[in-house]
Amino acid sequence: SRATKHIKRSQACLMKARPECSEMVLQELSLTTDLMLTACKIGRSLVAAGMNPNSNMGLAVINLGVCNLPPTFRTDIANKLLALIEQYKGAWLQRHLPAGLQNSLLVLTSALRRFVPEDPS
């Protein structure tokens, strides 16, 4: 997608630029671009899953929800989110008080719960 290409291009330019900022800032920028790329991947999959085969009738795309994405994709995204959450925790604790970490993680942990395959029991 165009968004993914722009993000990757920006990421490459940033790495080539050798900015004069701390390693911590570079880690935060890298985490941010990884989060954006993961969001793009999720969005593309939702669009592909919700594509209307008769796009001339009704909506071109409907939102079928994350639970209708292939289980392997959901597991891959859940694993990616787990890794990103760990990176986020490290970045958070370098700049902020530990007390605010759990509230700060709510969006990511909520997203993770949606991608973890449901227990059949």
C-alpha positions in Angstrom: 0.0 0.0 0.0 1.1 3.6 -0.4 1.1 4.2 3.3 3.4 1.3 3.9 5.8 2.5 1.2 5.9 6.0 2.6 6.5 4.7 6.1 9.3 2.4 4.9 10.8 5.2 2.9 10.8 7.5 5.9 12.3 4.8 8.0 15.1 4.3 5.5 15.7 8.1 5.2 15.9 8.4 9.0 18.5 5.6 9.3 20.6 7.2 6.5 20.4 10.7 8.0 22.3 9.8 11.2 20.4 12.3 13.3 22.2 13.8 16.3 19.8 12.7 18.9 20.0 10.1 21.7 19.8 6.4 21.0 16.6 6.4 23.1 14.9 8.8 20.6 16.0 6.6 17.7 14.5 3.5 19.5 11.2 5.4 20.0 11.1 6.4 16.3 11.8 2.8 15.3 9.1 1.6 17.6 6.7 4.1 16.2 7.4 3.1 12.6 7.0 -0.6 13.5 3.6 0.2 15.1 2.5 2.1 12.0 3.6 -0.7 9.7 1.8 -3.3 11.8 -1.4 -1.1 11.7 -1.1 -0.9 7.9 -0.7 -4.7 7.7 -3.9 -5.2 9.9 -5.8 -2.6 7.8 -4.8 -4.3 4.5 -5.9 -7.7 5.8 -9.3 -6.3 7.1 -9.9 -4.7 3.6 -9.0 -7.9 1.8 -11.2 -10.0 4.1 -14.1 -7.6 3.7 -13.9 -7.1 0.0 -17.3 -7.2 -1.7 -17.2 -9.5 -4.7 -20.0 -7.5 -6.2 -18.4 -4.1 -5.7 -20.9 -2.5 -8.2 -23.6 -3.3 -5.7 -23.5 -1.8 -2.2 -20.3 -1.1 -0.3 -16.9 -2.0 -1.8 -15.6 -3.2 1.6 -17.4 -4.2 4.8 -15.7 -4.6 8.2 -15.9 -8.3 9.1 -13.8 -7.7 12.2 -10.5 -9.2 13.4 -12.1 -12.5 14.4 -12.8 -13.2 10.7 -9.2 -12.9 9.7 -7.2 -16.1 9.1 -6.0 -17.7 12.4 -2.4 -17.8 11.3 -2.5 -14.1 10.5 -4.0 -13.3 13.9 -1.3 -15.4 15.6 1.4 -13.6 13.6 0.0 -10.2 14.6 -0.4 -11.3 18.2 3.3 -12.3 18.3 4.3 -9.0 16.7 2.2 -7.1 19.2 3.8 -9.0 22.1 7.2 -7.9 20.8 6.1 -4.3 20.3 4.6 -4.2 23.8 7.9 -5.3 25.3 9.8 -2.6 23.3 7.1 -0.1 24.4 7.6 -1.0 28.0 11.3 -0.4 27.8 10.9 2.9 26.0 8.2 4.0 28.5 10.3 3.2 31.6 13.3 5.2 30.2 11.3 8.4 30.3 8.3 8.0 32.5 7.3 6.8 36.0 6.4 3.1 36.2 3.0 4.0 37.8 1.6 5.2 34.4 2.8 2.2 32.4 -0.3 0.0 32.6 -2.7 2.9 31.6 -0.3 3.7 28.7 -0.4 0.1 27.5 -4.2 -0.2 27.4 -4.5 0.4 23.6 -1.8 -2.1 22.8 -3.0 -4.8 25.2 -6.6 -4.3 24.0 -5.5 -4.8 20.4 -3.5 -7.9 21.5 -6.6 -9.5 23.1 -8.5 -9.1 19.8 -5.8 -11.1 17.9 -5.2 -13.9 20.4 -7.1 -16.9 19.0 -10.2 -17.7 21.1 -10.0 -20.7 23.4 -12.3 -23.4 22.0 -13.2 -24.7 25.5 
